[in-house]
Every structure is written in structure tokens, then in C-alpha cells.
Amino acid sequence: MRAEAVRDQALRHATAWAVLVMTLSSAAFLAYLALYRAAPADGLPRVEILYAACQVLPYGLVGAVLVAKRPDLPFGWLLSLAALSLVIMVAVMGPAIWALETGHGSQLAVWGLTVGALAFVPVALQGLINVRFPSGRPSGRAGRLLDRVLCWGIVLVLVAGMLGDTTIGAVYPDGVPGGAERFVDGTPVVAVGNALSLAVPVVILLGVLAGLGVVVRCVRAEGLERKQLEWRAAGVVAALVMFPFAVTDGLPDWVAGVEPLLFVATLAVPVLRYDLWAIDTLIRRSASYTLGAGASGTVFENLVRAVAEMLRLPFVAVLHRDRVLASYGYECGRLERWPLVDHGEQVGTLVAAPRRGLSALDARDRQVLATVAQLVAGSVRAEALTADLLDARQRMVSAREEERRRLRRELHDGLGPLLTGLGLNLDAAQSYLQRDPARAASCLGNAKEASALVIGSLREVVYGLRPPALDDLGLVGALRLQVNRIAGDAGVSLELQAPDRLALPAAVEVAAFRTVVEAVTNAVRHSSGSRITVEIVPGPDDLTVTVCDDGATTEPWRPGVGLTGMRERAAELGGTFRAGPTPEGGRISAAYPLTRVPA
């Protein structure tokens, strides 16, 4: 996770890094030109100075551009590192050579000459870039192994150059002026360093293999990846053609500057022209935000944060209907939208704003955001289902509490006074029984009326919990008794189509009964039709209830208390509910699952 933190800081300061690299590379280029003009014929070979100058400027400039434009890919950072190695080399070796030439040499100046080993870094980093092109990561087990060997090979060669005297001998083949020495000179350490320098041709050979790997992957690739690889493969082939002439000094000095230009050109064009954003980098980055130390936020919040930071967009958000699942930044400018489609159904929207100062997103950013939209659609559906489940659970808990409150109110305000009156009448009848039998009989009559009211009120409470007819007659029998009475009182013809016996969970029975009764009542009250059809169809997984009438209407239905109650009953059981006018008349349909339903 520490590596992710370093990467995060690097991406945040990519622009500042690009400006720094560009400035230092330009200054180093001028310094190399000055050294080239002033180099004596018997000193540091002029062709090596020219080659370093031809490397530092294109590597630095192109590396800075790639860091600024595509900071998530390693290519700009590796080019910048190559340029900075040449900057350090001229910044240290220049003063060291001046000190030795003017008689001010010391052990420190001789150590400064060993920094010349950094001249090897740009060539070695070419191999790393080829291994990681175009995705930014090595492909396959062989690619990962080659990447690691190249990294350790570069470190080994640099250590060898610092300990050995090869680079010192390249500058002063006849010995260091003034006889200055390092404290390790004349010891076995120098011999060990020179022996380790044998790794140089090995690393160069591995770099050649990495270049050939680009050519092989280009031949095997298709589509966009092949277009990306064609440019780099062309650069590899051209470099391989020039390689034998370069090592045999068979080319003019000015040709030495062609190879670095060719390399950076064939790298920068596919990176800037084609979509080389690594989607897996976005996923790894958002995962690091979620799993890292001190992590906060949901997966969606961290994903939109990663997208916004890596594309440098001021605002990115994921929406589900009108609800914001996650957002990062501040909304500004004209927003662009991408539908989140899962299994053919739009489940949300990905929203992004263009960079400040631009009126629209460019084509590469749109491609990345479209790919992100495809990746997160399934997760948005799952998040939405989870949110709906939580909402349904909260509504169920609220409904349960409301039901308890209703029972308490009915028992306290309805049965309570009736039972109190019953008790008072019985007490009065007892007191008047001996001395006023007529008045006692009157009190007993009042008590009997109160008991009848108590029984009636109690039946209403019981019916509110579960209609007793369901236990006595079953769902179909209870419906026939209830809906035939409702339709008969209104003079409407009613047909009930249902099996004679149904074995259903208690919760489904109650929901189906109340839905049918409410739907028939609505049809009698609000429809102009003369016929109502009730159909109950049990299936292997659910029970479907349909109520239709022949009252034609073209106006949409306004959801009232009745429709809302029917919809909520279906939702509580995880079912579906549809209601509205049709060309044939009004239609209400509900489906209740028969599995995992509380009894």
C-alpha cells in the first residue's frame, strides 16, 4: 500500500514533475553541447558527448509530455528517469573533469568520474519500456521475469560502474591527472566492480530480446493493440538494423542522434494517438483506496475518485435514477453522460464534466469513460438492489410499528371504554339487585349491549390482522363470499377464475385477498364497466392475481391510498405490481413469490 501512496503523490504532482524534467533536460542539453565543443581530442570521446546530448533533450521533453498527458502509464516516468540520469551525469562529471584538469583534483573528483556509469541507464530503460508496452505492465510470465531481470541488471551495472575503474579509464585512458585516487583503488573491490561490468552486454542483449518481443506481439495482436504495437515494432526493427553499424563505428557521428529520436517518436505517437489508458490501473487504484490503510468510502466513491484523478476531470458521478450513488469533485460546465446498461436494462448513468477551460471531453477520455460504464453497470444494479432491499426493510419495520400503534389505539380507544362501561354496569346491577330489581335489570341490559359492542370491535381488530374467512373457507372461498357481495350490491357482473383449493403461505394469502378485494372495490367505485374478471393463477414460483374490468378509459390512473397499499404489499413480499388502463379496460396485476416468504 505504500507503493500506491507514492504513486498517488506522483500523479498529483505530475505537472510539476514534467516542468522540472523539461527545464533540467534543456539545461543539460546546453551543457553537453558546451562540453562537446570544449572536449580535447585526447579526452572524453566527442561522439559519446554528442550521443548523450541527443538523448537528454528528446528523452526529457517527450518524457515530460507523457507524464503530463498520461501520468498513469510508466513510459513518461521511465523516459524522465533516463533524462535525469544524464542530467546528473553532466552535473557531476563536468565539475569533476574541470577540477582534475585545473589541478584541483581530489578523491571526490575521481568518484565523480564514476557517475559516467549512468550513461548506460537510457539504453537499459529502453528494454523496460519495450517489455511493458503498450499496457504499462509486462505481459505473461516470461515478460514479468524479463522485467525483473532487467531491473536488477541495471542496478548491478550501476554498482559495477561505481566500484570499478572502467568509466575512469574511458575519460583518462592514460591515468587521472595529478595521480588522484579513490580509497578503493588498488584493492580487490575494483576487480570485483570490473568483473560485474560484464553484465553490461547481458543487459543489452535482454533489451534486444524485449524489443523482439514487441515485434512478436505486434504480429500476433489484432485491432487497436496492433495499431499501438506497429509504431514501437517499427522503431525496434530500425534500431536493430542500425545496431551492427553503431557498435562497429561504421556510421557518422551525427547518426548517433537518430536512434534516440526514433525511439521516443515511435513511443510517443501510439501513446498520444491511441487509447493507452490502462483500465486495470483504474481498478487497482480504486481498490487501493478501498483497502488501504485509513481507507474510507464505498467502492463506487473510490472508483469515481480514481477516474477523476487519473483523467484529471473536475467532476465524475454515478447515478441510479435520481439518486447519486457516488460523486467526486464539483459539478461545472456541460456534463456528458454514459448509460449503465446491464442485461439490456439501463440501471444508472455515469456523468463527467470536461476539464476546466475545455467545452467537451476528448475522444480518448470518452473511450475510457465508456469502458468504465460497461465495467460498473453490474455493480450499480447490485448496489441498487441492495438499496431497494434496505428501503423495503425499513418500510416493513415502519409498517409493523404503525400496525402496533393502530392496535394499541383501537384497544385503548375502542375496547377500553367499552370494557370499562361493561364493568360499571355490572357493578351497578349488583348493587341494585336486592333493593331495585328493575334498575338492576336495566343495568344488565346496558352491560349486554356493551358486550355486543366489545365483540364487534374485537372482530374488527381480528379482521384487520387476518380475515377469519381465510381460515374457515380458504382464499378462494373467502374471496367468493366477499367480492360477490361487493359486486352484487353494485349490480356488476363478476367472474372469479381460480382453482378450488390453494395451499399458500399465510402472508401471500392475506396479500392476495386484500389486493383482490381492494381492486374489485376500486372497479365498482371508479369504473364505468359492467363486468369484472378476477383470475388467480398459481405457478411453480409465484402466485399471480389479475383483476380486470371492461370500463374503457384513456386517462392515466392517479395512485391513491388503495393502489399504494396494493403496491406496498407486493413489495413487502418481494413481488411485483402493475396497474393502469388498457384498451379493453382497467387492469391490476400482482405477482407474489411462493419461496422464501414468511409464513
Secondary structure, DSSP 8 states (H G I E B T S, - for coil): -HHHHHHHHHHHTHHHHHHHHHHHHHHHHHHHHHHHHH--TTSS-HHHHHHHHHHHHHHHHHHHHHHHH-TTSHHHHHHHHHHHHHHHHHHHHHHHHHHHHTT---HHHHHHHGGGGGGGHHHHHHHHHHHHTTTTS--HHHHHHHHHHHHHHHHHHHHHHHHSSHHHHHH-TT--GGG---TTTTSHHHHHHHHHTTHHHHHHHHHHHHHHHHHHHHHH--HHHHHHHHHHHHHHHHHHHHHHHHHTT-S-GGGGGHHHHHHHHHHHHHHHHTT---HHHHHHHHHHHHHSTT--S-HHHHHHHHHHHHHT-SEEEEEETTEEEEEEE---S--EEEEEEETTEEEEEEEEE--TT-SS--HHHHHHHHHHHHHHHHHHHHHHHHHHHHHHHHHHHHHHHHHHHHHHHHIIIIIHHHHHHHHHHHHHHHHHTTT-HHHHHHHHHHHHHHHHHHHHHHHHHHHHHS-HHHHHHHHHHHHHHHHHHHHHHHT-EEEEE--S-----HHHHHHHHHHHHHHHHHHHHH---SEEEEEEEE-SSEEEEEEEE-----S-----HHHHHHHHHHHHTT-EEEEEEETTEEEEEEEEESSS---
